[in-house]
Structure formats: C-alpha cells, structure tokens
C-alpha cells in the first residue's frame, strides 16, 4: 500500500481508508477502550493504537484483526505514541505522569521518565537521541537518552497545561501549544555535546484549547487544531523575532496565518500532513475525518463511517524507497 490512512476514536474501532476514494477498506475492533492516538511505523508494517492503559500493535498487511503485541505498563490513559526511525523502539506518554520507551519486538519497557504530572504528548527528535514531552503542569521536558536525564525543562506559561509538542523534521525547531490557545516556538541548535534551546516567538493562535500542533514535513507550515472547531495553518517564519519571546522590539511577531480550515462541527482533535506538505487530514468530534488541499483550502474528501467522535489520525504516504 502506497498510502496508509487510519482513523480512530470513541466508537472503539480503527478504520483504514483508501485516501483518494474515501472508501473504508478495513475496520479493526478495539473493544477495550477508546483509541487516543495512532502511529504508523516508518516502514508501514505496523500500526500502534494507544488506548486507556495499553498500546496494541497491529500488522498492517495482515487481515488478522487481533494485535501482534500488547504493551502493558501504564496506569492511565495513553496520550501519545511514536516510533524510532527504524522501528526498534517506541515511546509513549500517559496521564499516569510517565514517558516510557519500549522495545518493539518484545514489548518490554526499557526506560521510564517521570514528569510528576499527567503527560499530554511526546515526540522523538530526528537525531533519535532525545525525546520531548509536555505535561499538564505547564512544562516541556527534553530527555537525553544517552545521558539518561532531563537536559531541558521549559515552562512557557506557568500552570497552563501544554497540550501538544512538535519538532521539525530537520531538528531545527520545537513548537508547543497550550490550553490557553497559545503557541511557543524555539530554535534547536546542536552544539558539540548538547542541544541549545533558544526562544524565537510566541503568539495567540486560538481563543480556546489547542488540541494538536504539528510542523509539516518541509518545515514551511505549522498546523494547529482547536476546540474552537477550526484547524489553522501558519507560515513558519523563523525570523519573526530573533530577540526571543520578550524581544527589545516589543511584542514578538506571530507566524503569518495562511489558512483557517472551517467546516468542522465540533472540536478538531488531531491532524496529519501528507509527505509533500500539500494536504492535511483532520480528525473531529463530529464523527468525520477530512482531507484538505491546503492550496485551495478546500475539503476534497470526507471520511464517513465512525459512529462517535474521531480523535486521532495517522497517515503515511512516503515513498517505499524512503
């Protein structure tokens, strides 16, 4: 399959879609709980579905409806899941306050890092040597896997839950979003023995909760999803304010707004860019996922079939030679 598109949510099903036709090609039952997040392995072999206390790993190319492996060890809702670039390990975050690294083949926990507060999201730095997670207490932590410790703790807005983080595919930028609707952007500069984190800008993106923030593969666009029933696309402008969040020139400049994707009837929970950064899929509580062409800002496909809110989407349309 050249394009793998999956959605899931509160109806306890995972659906695979033919992206262009909008036809649901396969449905997997997930009876244990709702599905909070989905992630497709880089080689397109596996789908990880994060639920209440477990992550289930499914074989994408098999018709077997049962998971190959169930990862057990969290004691709260699992909020995010991501694969190592070669699929050797997987990282998860949970409302139990921990970030865990799992060996993919055996399902065993290799590391566990404690935030002391429910963790909302986790991403893997492209260097594969750092993971970045955010939590309800308002902190963003960078965990150094070689040193096995927290190398940075950022608190963009004290006591405001940081809902989502995203890191650029080239490792140059880190963005975070919080429950006040604000976006924070840092430059990541690699030195000989460390990553330096330098604030670039911050801005108000939505007047309600931001549920997801995501940089496009080409690092030219930033998507934000919100409880305000919209997703927005921002132009990544790293020259916004070289002096940082509170620069000498006054208020930092926001990223320019490229598009407001309206038409969702309820909260927009998640999104995924196409490999060429030209399309975005959104997942919404109104039961639908939508494929947007960003140039025209139009919905070109709507995925109908879920009976309750769709809260997560995963897309892998990278070429097989990647």
C-alpha positions as CSV (number, residue, x, y, z in Angstrom):
1,X,0.0,0.0,0.0
2,X,1.5,3.3,-1.1
3,X,-0.8,5.4,1.1
4,X,-1.9,4.3,4.6
5,X,-4.6,6.4,6.3
6,X,-6.1,5.3,9.6
7,X,-8.6,7.0,12.0
8,X,-10.0,6.0,15.4
9,X,-11.7,7.5,18.4
10,X,-14.6,6.9,20.7
11,X,-16.6,4.2,18.8
12,X,-13.9,1.6,19.7
13,X,-13.0,1.0,16.0
14,X,-9.9,1.7,13.9
15,X,-10.6,2.3,10.3
16,X,-8.3,2.1,7.3
17,X,-9.2,4.3,4.3
18,X,-8.5,4.5,0.6
19,X,-7.3,8.0,0.8
20,X,-8.4,9.2,-2.6
21,X,-11.7,7.4,-2.9
22,X,-12.8,7.8,0.7
23,X,-13.8,4.1,0.9
24,X,-13.2,2.4,4.2
25,X,-11.1,-0.7,3.3
26,X,-10.8,-2.3,6.7
27,X,-12.2,-2.0,10.2
28,X,-10.5,-3.3,13.4
29,X,-12.4,-3.6,16.6
30,X,-10.8,-2.1,19.7
31,X,-13.2,-3.2,22.4
32,X,-11.1,-2.5,25.5
33,X,-11.4,1.3,25.3
34,X,-11.5,4.4,23.1
35,X,-8.4,5.0,20.9
36,X,-6.5,8.1,21.9
37,X,-3.6,8.1,19.3
38,X,-2.4,6.3,16.3
39,X,1.0,5.9,14.8
40,X,2.2,4.1,11.7
41,X,5.7,2.7,11.7
42,X,8.1,4.3,9.2
43,X,8.3,1.1,7.2
44,X,4.5,0.9,7.0
45,X,4.4,-2.6,8.6
46,X,2.8,-1.8,11.9
47,X,0.1,0.4,13.4
48,X,0.3,1.3,17.1
49,X,-3.0,2.2,18.7
50,X,-2.9,3.9,22.1
51,X,-5.8,3.3,24.4
52,X,-6.8,3.5,28.1
53,X,-3.8,1.6,29.6
54,X,-2.3,-0.3,26.7
55,X,-0.8,0.2,23.3
56,X,-1.8,-2.5,20.7
57,X,0.4,-3.2,17.8
58,X,-1.3,-4.4,14.6
59,X,0.2,-5.9,11.4
60,X,-1.0,-3.5,8.6
61,X,-0.5,-6.0,5.8
62,X,-2.3,-8.9,7.6
63,X,-6.0,-9.5,7.7
64,X,-5.7,-10.7,11.3
65,X,-7.9,-8.5,13.4
66,X,-6.0,-9.3,16.6
67,X,-3.0,-7.3,17.8
68,X,0.5,-8.8,17.3
69,X,1.5,-7.4,20.7
70,X,0.0,-5.5,23.6
71,X,2.2,-3.1,25.5
72,X,1.2,-3.1,29.2
73,X,2.7,-0.9,31.9
74,X,0.9,2.4,32.0
75,X,-1.7,3.0,34.7
76,X,-3.5,5.9,33.0
77,X,-4.8,7.0,29.6
78,X,-2.0,6.8,27.0
79,X,-1.9,10.2,25.3
80,X,0.8,9.7,22.6
81,X,2.9,7.1,20.8
82,X,5.8,7.5,18.3
83,X,8.2,5.1,16.6
84,X,12.0,5.2,16.4
85,X,13.1,5.8,12.8
86,X,14.0,2.1,12.3
87,X,11.1,0.8,14.4
88,X,13.4,-0.7,17.0
89,X,11.7,1.1,19.9
90,X,8.6,3.1,20.6
91,X,7.9,5.9,23.1
92,X,4.6,6.6,24.8
93,X,3.2,9.3,27.2
94,X,0.4,8.9,29.7
95,X,-1.8,10.6,32.2
96,X,-0.1,8.5,34.8
97,X,2.7,11.1,34.7
98,X,5.3,9.0,32.8
99,X,7.0,8.7,29.4
100,X,8.0,5.2,28.6
101,X,10.4,3.7,26.0
102,X,9.5,0.2,24.8
103,X,11.5,-2.4,22.9
104,X,9.2,-3.0,19.9
105,X,9.8,-6.7,19.4
106,X,9.3,-7.9,22.9
107,X,7.0,-5.2,24.3
108,X,9.2,-4.7,27.3
109,X,9.8,-1.3,29.0
110,X,13.4,-0.1,28.5
111,X,13.1,3.3,30.2
112,X,10.6,5.3,32.2
113,X,10.8,9.0,32.9
114,X,8.6,10.7,35.5
115,X,7.1,14.2,34.9
116,X,5.1,14.2,38.2
117,X,2.1,15.4,36.2
118,X,-0.1,13.9,33.5
119,X,1.9,13.9,30.2
120,X,-0.1,15.1,27.2
121,X,2.2,14.4,24.3
122,X,5.7,13.1,23.3
123,X,7.8,13.3,20.2
124,X,11.2,11.9,19.1
125,X,13.8,14.3,18.0
126,X,15.1,13.4,14.4
127,X,18.5,12.7,16.0
128,X,16.8,9.8,17.7
129,X,18.8,10.6,20.8
130,X,16.3,12.9,22.5
131,X,12.6,12.8,23.3
132,X,10.5,15.8,24.1
133,X,7.3,15.7,26.2
134,X,4.8,18.1,27.6
135,X,2.5,18.0,30.6
136,X,-0.5,19.3,32.4
137,X,1.6,21.3,34.9
138,X,2.8,23.5,32.1
139,X,6.3,22.2,31.4
140,X,8.1,20.9,28.3
141,X,10.9,18.5,29.1
142,X,13.7,17.3,26.8
143,X,15.0,13.9,27.8
144,X,18.6,13.0,26.7
145,X,18.7,9.2,26.1
146,X,22.5,9.0,26.1
147,X,22.8,10.8,29.5
148,X,19.5,9.2,30.7
149,X,18.3,12.5,32.2
150,X,16.2,15.6,31.6
151,X,18.5,18.1,29.7
152,X,16.0,20.9,29.5
153,X,12.8,22.0,31.2
154,X,10.8,24.8,29.6
155,X,7.8,26.4,31.2
156,X,6.3,28.6,28.5
157,X,3.3,29.8,30.6
158,X,3.3,28.7,34.3
159,X,0.4,26.5,35.4
160,X,-1.2,26.3,31.9
161,X,-1.3,22.8,30.6
162,X,0.9,22.2,27.5
163,X,-1.3,20.1,25.2
164,X,1.0,19.2,22.3
165,X,4.5,19.5,21.0
166,X,6.1,19.1,17.6
167,X,9.7,19.0,16.4
168,X,10.9,19.9,12.9
169,X,11.9,17.0,10.6
170,X,15.4,18.7,10.2
171,X,15.7,19.2,14.0
172,X,15.8,22.9,13.9
173,X,12.6,23.9,15.6
174,X,10.5,22.9,18.6
175,X,6.9,24.2,18.9
176,X,4.4,23.8,21.7
177,X,0.8,24.7,22.2
178,X,-1.3,25.1,25.4
179,X,-4.8,25.2,26.8
180,X,-4.9,29.0,26.6
181,X,-4.6,28.8,22.8
182,X,-1.0,30.0,22.7
183,X,1.9,28.7,20.5
184,X,5.5,28.9,21.6
185,X,8.4,28.4,19.2
186,X,12.1,27.6,20.0
187,X,15.2,27.2,17.8
188,X,17.1,24.0,18.5
189,X,20.8,24.5,17.9
190,X,23.1,21.5,18.1
191,X,26.5,22.1,19.7
192,X,29.2,19.5,20.2
193,X,27.8,17.9,23.3
194,X,24.3,19.4,23.8
195,X,21.2,20.9,22.2
196,X,20.7,24.6,22.9
197,X,17.1,25.8,23.1
198,X,16.6,29.4,22.1
199,X,13.1,31.1,22.2
200,X,12.0,32.6,18.9
201,X,8.4,33.7,19.3
202,X,5.1,33.1,20.9
203,X,1.6,34.1,19.8
204,X,-2.1,33.5,20.4
205,X,-3.4,31.1,17.8
206,X,-6.9,30.3,19.1
207,X,-9.2,31.6,21.8
208,X,-9.9,28.1,23.0
209,X,-7.9,25.0,23.8
210,X,-5.3,23.9,21.2
211,X,-5.5,20.1,20.9
212,X,-2.7,19.4,18.5
213,X,0.2,21.3,17.0
214,X,2.2,19.8,14.0
215,X,5.0,21.0,11.8
216,X,4.8,20.0,8.1
217,X,7.5,17.7,6.7
218,X,9.0,20.5,4.7
219,X,9.0,22.7,7.9
220,X,7.3,25.5,6.0
221,X,3.9,25.2,7.7
222,X,2.6,24.8,11.2
223,X,-0.9,23.3,11.8
224,X,-2.9,23.9,15.0
225,X,-6.2,22.1,15.9
226,X,-8.6,23.5,18.4
227,X,-11.7,23.3,20.5
228,X,-12.9,26.3,18.5
229,X,-14.0,23.9,15.6
230,X,-11.1,25.0,13.3
231,X,-7.7,24.0,12.3
232,X,-5.3,26.7,11.2
233,X,-2.2,26.7,9.0
234,X,0.6,29.1,9.8
235,X,3.6,30.1,7.7
236,X,6.8,29.1,9.6
237,X,8.7,32.3,9.8
238,X,11.8,31.8,12.0
239,X,12.9,35.4,11.6
240,X,9.7,36.5,13.5
241,X,11.7,37.8,16.4
242,X,15.4,36.9,16.8
243,X,15.4,38.5,20.2
244,X,13.1,35.9,21.7
245,X,9.7,35.9,23.4
246,X,10.1,39.3,25.1
247,X,12.3,40.9,22.5
248,X,13.6,44.5,22.7
249,X,11.4,45.4,19.7
250,X,8.3,44.8,21.9
251,X,5.8,42.0,21.4
252,X,7.1,39.1,19.3
253,X,5.5,38.7,15.9
254,X,3.2,35.8,15.3
255,X,3.7,33.4,12.4
256,X,1.6,34.7,9.5
257,X,-1.8,32.9,9.2
258,X,-2.1,31.1,5.9
259,X,-5.5,29.5,6.3
260,X,-8.3,28.8,8.6
261,X,-9.9,25.4,7.8
262,X,-13.5,25.8,8.9
263,X,-16.4,23.5,8.4
264,X,-15.8,21.2,11.3
265,X,-18.9,21.0,13.5
266,X,-17.1,20.2,16.8
267,X,-13.6,20.0,18.4
268,X,-10.8,19.3,16.0
269,X,-8.6,16.8,17.8
270,X,-5.8,15.7,15.5
271,X,-4.2,16.2,12.1
272,X,-1.6,14.7,9.8
273,X,0.3,16.2,6.8
274,X,0.9,14.4,3.6
275,X,4.6,13.7,2.8
276,X,4.7,16.6,0.3
277,X,3.1,19.0,2.8
278,X,0.4,19.9,0.4
279,X,-2.5,18.2,2.1
280,X,-3.8,17.8,5.7
281,X,-6.1,15.3,7.2
282,X,-8.1,16.4,10.3
283,X,-10.0,14.4,12.9
284,X,-13.1,15.8,14.5
285,X,-15.6,15.1,17.2
286,X,-18.4,15.4,14.6
287,X,-17.6,11.8,13.6
288,X,-15.7,12.8,10.4
289,X,-12.1,12.9,9.2
290,X,-11.5,15.3,6.3
291,X,-8.7,15.6,3.7
292,X,-7.9,19.3,2.9
293,X,-6.0,20.6,-0.1
294,X,-4.1,23.4,1.5
295,X,-3.5,25.5,-1.6
296,X,-7.3,25.9,-2.2
297,X,-8.2,25.4,1.5
298,X,-11.0,23.0,0.4
299,X,-12.1,19.7,1.7
300,X,-11.5,17.2,-1.2
301,X,-12.5,14.1,0.7
302,X,-14.6,13.3,3.7
303,X,-14.3,10.0,5.5
304,X,-17.6,8.8,6.8
305,X,-18.2,5.7,8.9
306,X,-17.3,6.4,12.6
307,X,-20.3,6.5,14.9
308,X,-18.8,8.7,17.5
309,X,-16.1,11.3,17.7
310,X,-12.9,10.8,15.7
311,X,-9.9,11.9,17.9
312,X,-6.9,10.6,16.1
313,X,-5.5,10.1,12.6
314,X,-2.3,8.6,11.2
315,X,-1.1,9.0,7.6
316,X,2.0,7.5,5.9
317,X,2.2,8.3,2.2
318,X,6.0,8.4,1.9
319,X,7.5,6.6,-1.0
320,X,8.5,3.0,-0.4
321,X,12.2,3.8,-1.0
322,X,12.3,6.2,1.9
